[in-house]
């Protein structure tokens, strides 16, 4: 059986996102916060933008190119760069 790596679904370098159900997202290698409200968070993600929509969204553990988002995540969109 082939793992995810063999299918090219996991990147070796670049941004990485891990979801903890619908309540938490950890993003490593992000390019900064572009928008932050309780219902929308947009972050730079490689050459694109990731938009999280939901309720009671909060950013935690803001470190250099790394963040943790919590709340009720209802939708995740990958958008072209601004």
Biopython code that builds the backbone (N, CA, C, O; Angstrom):
import numpy as np
from Bio.PDB.StructureBuilder import StructureBuilder

atoms = [
    (1, "UNK", "N", (0.850, -1.179, 0.000)),
    (1, "UNK", "CA", (0.000, 0.000, 0.000)),
    (1, "UNK", "C", (0.894, 1.240, 0.000)),
    (1, "UNK", "O", (1.854, 1.317, 0.767)),
    (2, "UNK", "N", (0.580, 2.200, -0.852)),
    (2, "UNK", "CA", (1.358, 3.430, -0.947)),
    (2, "UNK", "C", (0.859, 4.452, 0.061)),
    (2, "UNK", "O", (-0.343, 4.574, 0.298)),
    (3, "UNK", "N", (1.796, 5.184, 0.652)),
    (3, "UNK", "CA", (1.424, 6.241, 1.609)),
    (3, "UNK", "C", (1.082, 7.528, 0.887)),
    (3, "UNK", "O", (1.198, 7.623, -0.335)),
    (4, "UNK", "N", (0.661, 8.513, 1.653)),
    (4, "UNK", "CA", (0.307, 9.831, 1.106)),
    (4, "UNK", "C", (1.482, 10.447, 0.356)),
    (4, "UNK", "O", (1.296, 11.087, -0.679)),
    (5, "UNK", "N", (2.694, 10.254, 0.880)),
    (5, "UNK", "CA", (3.876, 10.851, 0.266)),
    (5, "UNK", "C", (4.061, 10.355, -1.160)),
    (5, "UNK", "O", (4.434, 11.134, -2.038)),
    (6, "UNK", "N", (3.810, 9.091, -1.403)),
    (6, "UNK", "CA", (4.004, 8.512, -2.728)),
    (6, "UNK", "C", (3.045, 9.115, -3.750)),
    (6, "UNK", "O", (3.347, 9.131, -4.943)),
    (7, "UNK", "N", (1.917, 9.601, -3.308)),
    (7, "UNK", "CA", (0.923, 10.200, -4.192)),
    (7, "UNK", "C", (1.132, 11.705, -4.351)),
    (7, "UNK", "O", (0.388, 12.354, -5.087)),
    (8, "UNK", "N", (2.127, 12.264, -3.677)),
    (8, "UNK", "CA", (2.389, 13.689, -3.790)),
    (8, "UNK", "C", (1.389, 14.554, -3.047)),
    (8, "UNK", "O", (1.271, 15.745, -3.332)),
    (9, "UNK", "N", (0.672, 13.978, -2.103)),
    (9, "UNK", "CA", (-0.345, 14.732, -1.383)),
    (9, "UNK", "C", (0.211, 15.465, -0.175)),
    (9, "UNK", "O", (-0.447, 16.361, 0.353)),
    (10, "UNK", "N", (1.397, 15.108, 0.269)),
    (10, "UNK", "CA", (2.035, 15.818, 1.368)),
    (10, "UNK", "C", (3.273, 16.514, 0.835)),
    (10, "UNK", "O", (4.127, 15.895, 0.201)),
    (11, "UNK", "N", (3.359, 17.806, 1.099)),
    (11, "UNK", "CA", (4.510, 18.572, 0.625)),
    (11, "UNK", "C", (5.670, 18.417, 1.595)),
    (11, "UNK", "O", (5.482, 18.393, 2.811)),
    (12, "UNK", "N", (6.852, 18.312, 1.047)),
    (12, "UNK", "CA", (8.047, 18.239, 1.891)),
    (12, "UNK", "C", (8.415, 19.614, 2.421)),
    (12, "UNK", "O", (8.818, 19.751, 3.576)),
    (13, "UNK", "N", (8.276, 20.636, 1.578)),
    (13, "UNK", "CA", (8.601, 22.008, 1.947)),
    (13, "UNK", "C", (7.386, 22.886, 1.713)),
    (13, "UNK", "O", (6.429, 22.473, 1.057)),
    (14, "UNK", "N", (7.426, 24.077, 2.242)),
    (14, "UNK", "CA", (6.333, 25.008, 2.022)),
    (14, "UNK", "C", (5.315, 24.963, 3.139)),
    (14, "UNK", "O", (5.525, 24.304, 4.158)),
    (15, "UNK", "N", (4.216, 25.661, 2.950)),
    (15, "UNK", "CA", (3.200, 25.751, 3.998)),
    (15, "UNK", "C", (2.555, 24.401, 4.295)),
    (15, "UNK", "O", (2.482, 23.523, 3.436)),
    (16, "UNK", "N", (2.095, 24.265, 5.519)),
    (16, "UNK", "CA", (1.455, 23.019, 5.951)),
    (16, "UNK", "C", (0.309, 23.372, 6.882)),
    (16, "UNK", "O", (0.449, 24.229, 7.754)),
    (17, "UNK", "N", (-0.828, 22.706, 6.695)),
    (17, "UNK", "CA", (-2.003, 22.959, 7.524)),
    (17, "UNK", "C", (-2.473, 21.643, 8.130)),
    (17, "UNK", "O", (-2.512, 20.609, 7.464)),
    (18, "UNK", "N", (-2.828, 21.709, 9.406)),
    (18, "UNK", "CA", (-3.355, 20.532, 10.093)),
    (18, "UNK", "C", (-4.660, 20.935, 10.760)),
    (18, "UNK", "O", (-4.721, 21.939, 11.470)),
    (19, "UNK", "N", (-5.703, 20.146, 10.526)),
    (19, "UNK", "CA", (-7.007, 20.444, 11.105)),
    (19, "UNK", "C", (-7.291, 19.530, 12.282)),
    (19, "UNK", "O", (-7.020, 18.330, 12.235)),
    (20, "UNK", "N", (-7.835, 20.107, 13.330)),
    (20, "UNK", "CA", (-8.299, 19.349, 14.487)),
    (20, "UNK", "C", (-9.814, 19.385, 14.487)),
    (20, "UNK", "O", (-10.430, 20.105, 15.274)),
    (21, "UNK", "N", (-10.411, 18.601, 13.596)),
    (21, "UNK", "CA", (-11.863, 18.635, 13.436)),
    (21, "UNK", "C", (-12.286, 19.967, 12.846)),
    (21, "UNK", "O", (-11.590, 20.532, 12.002)),
    (22, "UNK", "N", (-13.428, 20.463, 13.293)),
    (22, "UNK", "CA", (-13.933, 21.762, 12.824)),
    (22, "UNK", "C", (-13.642, 22.867, 13.831)),
    (22, "UNK", "O", (-14.150, 23.980, 13.693)),
    (23, "UNK", "N", (-12.829, 22.572, 14.845)),
    (23, "UNK", "CA", (-12.596, 23.528, 15.926)),
    (23, "UNK", "C", (-11.218, 24.168, 15.933)),
    (23, "UNK", "O", (-11.020, 25.179, 16.606)),
    (24, "UNK", "N", (-10.244, 23.599, 15.191)),
    (24, "UNK", "CA", (-8.892, 24.145, 15.264)),
    (24, "UNK", "C", (-8.123, 23.866, 13.978)),
    (24, "UNK", "O", (-8.241, 22.795, 13.384)),
    (25, "UNK", "N", (-7.331, 24.856, 13.560)),
    (25, "UNK", "CA", (-6.427, 24.691, 12.416)),
    (25, "UNK", "C", (-5.063, 25.222, 12.826)),
    (25, "UNK", "O", (-4.957, 26.313, 13.386)),
    (26, "UNK", "N", (-4.026, 24.453, 12.548)),
    (26, "UNK", "CA", (-2.650, 24.877, 12.777)),
    (26, "UNK", "C", (-2.012, 25.080, 11.414)),
    (26, "UNK", "O", (-2.049, 24.189, 10.565)),
    (27, "UNK", "N", (-1.424, 26.257, 11.203)),
    (27, "UNK", "CA", (-0.811, 26.580, 9.911)),
    (27, "UNK", "C", (0.646, 26.930, 10.150)),
    (27, "UNK", "O", (0.955, 27.858, 10.898)),
    (28, "UNK", "N", (1.533, 26.192, 9.519)),
    (28, "UNK", "CA", (2.972, 26.455, 9.580)),
    (28, "UNK", "C", (3.421, 26.938, 8.205)),
    (28, "UNK", "O", (2.978, 26.415, 7.182)),
    (29, "UNK", "N", (4.286, 27.921, 8.185)),
    (29, "UNK", "CA", (4.797, 28.452, 6.923)),
    (29, "UNK", "C", (3.873, 29.460, 6.278)),
    (29, "UNK", "O", (3.953, 29.687, 5.071)),
    (30, "UNK", "N", (2.987, 30.077, 7.068)),
    (30, "UNK", "CA", (2.058, 31.046, 6.495)),
    (30, "UNK", "C", (2.767, 32.373, 6.207)),
    (30, "UNK", "O", (3.823, 32.668, 6.767)),
    (31, "UNK", "N", (2.168, 33.151, 5.332)),
    (31, "UNK", "CA", (2.769, 34.416, 4.920)),
    (31, "UNK", "C", (2.175, 35.625, 5.597)),
    (31, "UNK", "O", (2.295, 36.735, 5.080)),
    (32, "UNK", "N", (1.532, 35.445, 6.745)),
    (32, "UNK", "CA", (0.990, 36.574, 7.481)),
    (32, "UNK", "C", (-0.524, 36.635, 7.436)),
    (32, "UNK", "O", (-1.165, 36.016, 6.587)),
    (33, "UNK", "N", (-1.080, 37.393, 8.367)),
    (33, "UNK", "CA", (-2.527, 37.557, 8.487)),
    (33, "UNK", "C", (-2.949, 38.747, 7.618)),
    (33, "UNK", "O", (-2.430, 39.852, 7.778)),
    (34, "UNK", "N", (-3.884, 38.516, 6.704)),
    (34, "UNK", "CA", (-4.364, 39.555, 5.798)),
    (34, "UNK", "C", (-5.672, 40.167, 6.268)),
    (34, "UNK", "O", (-5.946, 41.337, 5.998)),
    (35, "UNK", "N", (-6.481, 39.382, 6.969)),
    (35, "UNK", "CA", (-7.772, 39.853, 7.494)),
    (35, "UNK", "C", (-8.098, 39.030, 8.728)),
    (35, "UNK", "O", (-7.856, 37.823, 8.763)),
    (36, "UNK", "N", (-8.653, 39.692, 9.747)),
    (36, "UNK", "CA", (-8.960, 38.973, 10.987)),
    (36, "UNK", "C", (-10.184, 39.584, 11.647)),
    (36, "UNK", "O", (-10.126, 40.692, 12.180)),
    (37, "UNK", "N", (-11.301, 38.849, 11.606)),
    (37, "UNK", "CA", (-12.508, 39.212, 12.344)),
    (37, "UNK", "C", (-12.998, 37.953, 13.050)),
    (37, "UNK", "O", (-12.375, 36.897, 12.932)),
    (38, "UNK", "N", (-14.100, 38.051, 13.779)),
    (38, "UNK", "CA", (-14.646, 36.869, 14.452)),
    (38, "UNK", "C", (-15.285, 35.886, 13.474)),
    (38, "UNK", "O", (-15.559, 34.743, 13.838)),
    (39, "UNK", "N", (-15.524, 36.323, 12.229)),
    (39, "UNK", "CA", (-16.184, 35.443, 11.264)),
    (39, "UNK", "C", (-15.314, 35.104, 10.048)),
    (39, "UNK", "O", (-15.620, 34.153, 9.329)),
    (40, "UNK", "N", (-14.238, 35.861, 9.804)),
    (40, "UNK", "CA", (-13.368, 35.619, 8.642)),
    (40, "UNK", "C", (-11.906, 35.825, 9.035)),
    (40, "UNK", "O", (-11.554, 36.811, 9.683)),
    (41, "UNK", "N", (-11.063, 34.874, 8.628)),
    (41, "UNK", "CA", (-9.608, 35.019, 8.766)),
    (41, "UNK", "C", (-8.998, 34.650, 7.423)),
    (41, "UNK", "O", (-9.229, 33.558, 6.905)),
    (42, "UNK", "N", (-8.209, 35.576, 6.858)),
    (42, "UNK", "CA", (-7.487, 35.304, 5.614)),
    (42, "UNK", "C", (-5.999, 35.380, 5.901)),
    (42, "UNK", "O", (-5.523, 36.322, 6.533)),
    (43, "UNK", "N", (-5.267, 34.371, 5.426)),
    (43, "UNK", "CA", (-3.813, 34.353, 5.632)),
    (43, "UNK", "C", (-3.107, 34.045, 4.314)),
    (43, "UNK", "O", (-3.650, 33.364, 3.444)),
    (44, "UNK", "N", (-1.886, 34.560, 4.186)),
    (44, "UNK", "CA", (-1.052, 34.193, 3.055)),
    (44, "UNK", "C", (-0.622, 32.747, 3.224)),
    (44, "UNK", "O", (-0.268, 32.316, 4.322)),
    (45, "UNK", "N", (-0.657, 32.002, 2.127)),
    (45, "UNK", "CA", (-0.357, 30.568, 2.188)),
    (45, "UNK", "C", (0.387, 30.195, 0.917)),
    (45, "UNK", "O", (-0.229, 29.845, -0.090)),
    (46, "UNK", "N", (1.709, 30.271, 0.964)),
    (46, "UNK", "CA", (2.500, 30.039, -0.239)),
    (46, "UNK", "C", (2.206, 31.136, -1.246)),
    (46, "UNK", "O", (2.322, 32.321, -0.934)),
    (47, "UNK", "N", (1.824, 30.743, -2.453)),
    (47, "UNK", "CA", (1.487, 31.709, -3.501)),
    (47, "UNK", "C", (0.006, 32.026, -3.528)),
    (47, "UNK", "O", (-0.461, 32.704, -4.443)),
    (48, "UNK", "N", (-0.731, 31.558, -2.558)),
    (48, "UNK", "CA", (-2.183, 31.756, -2.525)),
    (48, "UNK", "C", (-2.599, 32.375, -1.189)),
    (48, "UNK", "O", (-1.772, 32.791, -0.378)),
    (49, "UNK", "N", (-3.897, 32.414, -1.003)),
    (49, "UNK", "CA", (-4.501, 32.912, 0.237)),
    (49, "UNK", "C", (-5.483, 31.847, 0.721)),
    (49, "UNK", "O", (-6.217, 31.266, -0.079)),
    (50, "UNK", "N", (-5.496, 31.592, 2.022)),
    (50, "UNK", "CA", (-6.490, 30.695, 2.611)),
    (50, "UNK", "C", (-7.465, 31.550, 3.409)),
    (50, "UNK", "O", (-7.066, 32.376, 4.230)),
    (51, "UNK", "N", (-8.749, 31.333, 3.152)),
    (51, "UNK", "CA", (-9.806, 32.064, 3.856)),
    (51, "UNK", "C", (-10.594, 31.082, 4.713)),
    (51, "UNK", "O", (-11.170, 30.119, 4.205)),
    (52, "UNK", "N", (-10.610, 31.336, 6.015)),
    (52, "UNK", "CA", (-11.410, 30.554, 6.959)),
    (52, "UNK", "C", (-12.655, 31.369, 7.281)),
    (52, "UNK", "O", (-12.560, 32.555, 7.598)),
    (53, "UNK", "N", (-13.815, 30.741, 7.200)),
    (53, "UNK", "CA", (-15.067, 31.382, 7.585)),
    (53, "UNK", "C", (-15.687, 30.567, 8.699)),
    (53, "UNK", "O", (-15.585, 29.340, 8.717)),
    (54, "UNK", "N", (-16.336, 31.262, 9.638)),
    (54, "UNK", "CA", (-16.965, 30.557, 10.745)),
    (54, "UNK", "C", (-17.485, 31.518, 11.786)),
    (54, "UNK", "O", (-17.838, 32.657, 11.480)),
    (55, "UNK", "N", (-17.531, 31.055, 13.011)),
    (55, "UNK", "CA", (-18.014, 31.856, 14.130)),
    (55, "UNK", "C", (-17.025, 31.777, 15.281)),
    (55, "UNK", "O", (-16.393, 30.745, 15.505)),
    (56, "UNK", "N", (-16.901, 32.868, 15.998)),
    (56, "UNK", "CA", (-16.011, 32.960, 17.167)),
    (56, "UNK", "C", (-14.570, 32.549, 16.827)),
    (56, "UNK", "O", (-13.911, 31.866, 17.612)),
    (57, "UNK", "N", (-14.091, 32.970, 15.654)),
    (57, "UNK", "CA", (-12.732, 32.630, 15.238)),
    (57, "UNK", "C", (-11.725, 33.458, 16.041)),
    (57, "UNK", "O", (-11.901, 34.663, 16.223)),
    (58, "UNK", "N", (-10.681, 32.802, 16.511)),
    (58, "UNK", "CA", (-9.630, 33.463, 17.293)),
    (58, "UNK", "C", (-8.274, 32.932, 16.867)),
    (58, "UNK", "O", (-8.112, 31.743, 16.593)),
    (59, "UNK", "N", (-7.304, 33.834, 16.817)),
    (59, "UNK", "CA", (-5.931, 33.435, 16.530)),
    (59, "UNK", "C", (-5.166, 33.278, 17.831)),
    (59, "UNK", "O", (-5.279, 34.103, 18.738)),
    (60, "UNK", "N", (-4.389, 32.214, 17.912)),
    (60, "UNK", "CA", (-3.569, 31.918, 19.086)),
    (60, "UNK", "C", (-2.151, 31.642, 18.623)),
    (60, "UNK", "O", (-1.918, 31.349, 17.450)),
    (61, "UNK", "N", (-1.235, 31.734, 19.516)),
    (61, "UNK", "CA", (0.134, 31.288, 19.280)),
    (61, "UNK", "C", (0.696, 31.821, 17.971)),
    (61, "UNK", "O", (1.213, 31.066, 17.148)),
    (62, "UNK", "N", (0.586, 33.138, 17.792)),
    (62, "UNK", "CA", (1.158, 33.764, 16.603)),
    (62, "UNK", "C", (2.670, 33.798, 16.743)),
    (62, "UNK", "O", (3.211, 34.535, 17.567)),
    (63, "UNK", "N", (3.329, 33.015, 15.951)),
    (63, "UNK", "CA", (4.794, 32.985, 15.934)),
    (63, "UNK", "C", (5.244, 33.295, 14.514)),
    (63, "UNK", "O", (4.414, 33.433, 13.616)),
    (64, "UNK", "N", (6.520, 33.402, 14.310)),
    (64, "UNK", "CA", (7.031, 33.666, 12.972)),
    (64, "UNK", "C", (6.558, 32.574, 12.016)),
    (64, "UNK", "O", (6.974, 31.420, 12.125)),
    (65, "UNK", "N", (5.696, 32.941, 11.088)),
    (65, "UNK", "CA", (5.192, 32.042, 10.049)),
    (65, "UNK", "C", (4.413, 30.839, 10.578)),
    (65, "UNK", "O", (4.359, 29.799, 9.922)),
    (66, "UNK", "N", (3.818, 30.972, 11.746)),
    (66, "UNK", "CA", (3.046, 29.880, 12.316)),
    (66, "UNK", "C", (1.898, 30.457, 13.139)),
    (66, "UNK", "O", (2.063, 31.470, 13.818)),
    (67, "UNK", "N", (0.730, 29.807, 13.078)),
    (67, "UNK", "CA", (-0.400, 30.267, 13.888)),
    (67, "UNK", "C", (-1.353, 29.119, 14.161)),
    (67, "UNK", "O", (-1.337, 28.087, 13.490)),
    (68, "UNK", "N", (-2.184, 29.337, 15.169)),
    (68, "UNK", "CA", (-3.254, 28.406, 15.505)),
    (68, "UNK", "C", (-4.552, 29.189, 15.487)),
    (68, "UNK", "O", (-4.663, 30.235, 16.127)),
    (69, "UNK", "N", (-5.536, 28.683, 14.753)),
    (69, "UNK", "CA", (-6.859, 29.294, 14.652)),
    (69, "UNK", "C", (-7.853, 28.382, 15.348)),
    (69, "UNK", "O", (-7.863, 27.173, 15.119)),
    (70, "UNK", "N", (-8.693, 28.968, 16.202)),
    (70, "UNK", "CA", (-9.721, 28.159, 16.858)),
    (70, "UNK", "C", (-11.072, 28.831, 16.683)),
    (70, "UNK", "O", (-11.153, 30.001, 16.308)),
    (71, "UNK", "N", (-12.110, 28.094, 16.952)),
    (71, "UNK", "CA", (-13.479, 28.561, 16.818)),
    (71, "UNK", "C", (-14.283, 27.521, 16.071)),
    (71, "UNK", "O", (-13.868, 26.369, 15.953)),
    (72, "UNK", "N", (-15.435, 27.931, 15.568)),
    (72, "UNK", "CA", (-16.271, 27.028, 14.782)),
    (72, "UNK", "C", (-15.963, 27.277, 13.300)),
    (72, "UNK", "O", (-16.528, 28.183, 12.687)),
    (73, "UNK", "N", (-15.069, 26.473, 12.736)),
    (73, "UNK", "CA", (-14.661, 26.634, 11.343)),
    (73, "UNK", "C", (-15.724, 25.982, 10.462)),
    (73, "UNK", "O", (-15.955, 24.775, 10.535)),
    (74, "UNK", "N", (-16.365, 26.800, 9.631)),
    (74, "UNK", "CA", (-17.434, 26.302, 8.782)),
    (74, "UNK", "C", (-17.010, 26.089, 7.335)),
    (74, "UNK", "O", (-17.573, 25.251, 6.631)),
    (75, "UNK", "N", (-16.002, 26.861, 6.892)),
    (75, "UNK", "CA", (-15.587, 26.749, 5.498)),
    (75, "UNK", "C", (-14.125, 27.173, 5.364)),
    (75, "UNK", "O", (-13.676, 28.107, 6.029)),
    (76, "UNK", "N", (-13.384, 26.470, 4.490)),
    (76, "UNK", "CA", (-12.003, 26.817, 4.166)),
    (76, "UNK", "C", (-11.930, 26.954, 2.646)),
    (76, "UNK", "O", (-12.316, 26.047, 1.909)),
    (77, "UNK", "N", (-11.420, 28.122, 2.185)),
    (77, "UNK", "CA", (-11.290, 28.362, 0.749)),
    (77, "UNK", "C", (-9.839, 28.670, 0.412)),
    (77, "UNK", "O", (-9.139, 29.334, 1.176)),
    (78, "UNK", "N", (-9.400, 28.184, -0.732)),
    (78, "UNK", "CA", (-8.077, 28.509, -1.255)),
    (78, "UNK", "C", (-8.289, 29.484, -2.405)),
    (78, "UNK", "O", (-8.914, 29.146, -3.410)),
    (79, "UNK", "N", (-7.766, 30.693, -2.250)),
    (79, "UNK", "CA", (-7.988, 31.780, -3.190)),
    (79, "UNK", "C", (-6.692, 32.167, -3.890)),
    (79, "UNK", "O", (-5.605, 31.914, -3.371)),
    (80, "UNK", "N", (-6.803, 32.784, -5.081)),
    (80, "UNK", "CA", (-5.589, 33.283, -5.740)),
    (80, "UNK", "C", (-4.994, 34.424, -4.932)),
    (80, "UNK", "O", (-5.685, 35.028, -4.112)),
    (81, "UNK", "N", (-3.715, 34.729, -5.155)),
    (81, "UNK", "CA", (-3.081, 35.825, -4.397)),
    (81, "UNK", "C", (-3.756, 37.151, -4.696)),
    (81, "UNK", "O", (-4.337, 37.333, -5.766)),
    (82, "UNK", "N", (-3.678, 38.092, -3.735)),
    (82, "UNK", "CA", (-4.331, 39.403, -3.930)),
    (82, "UNK", "C", (-3.655, 40.216, -5.022)),
    (82, "UNK", "O", (-4.078, 41.336, -5.309)),
]
sb = StructureBuilder()
sb.init_structure("model")
sb.init_model(0)
sb.init_chain("A")
sb.init_seg("    ")
for serial, (resi, resn, name, xyz) in enumerate(atoms, 1):
    if name == "N":
        sb.init_residue(resn, " ", resi, " ")
    sb.init_atom(name, np.array(xyz, "f"), 0.0, 1.0, " ", f" {name:<3s}", serial, name[0])
structure = sb.get_structure()
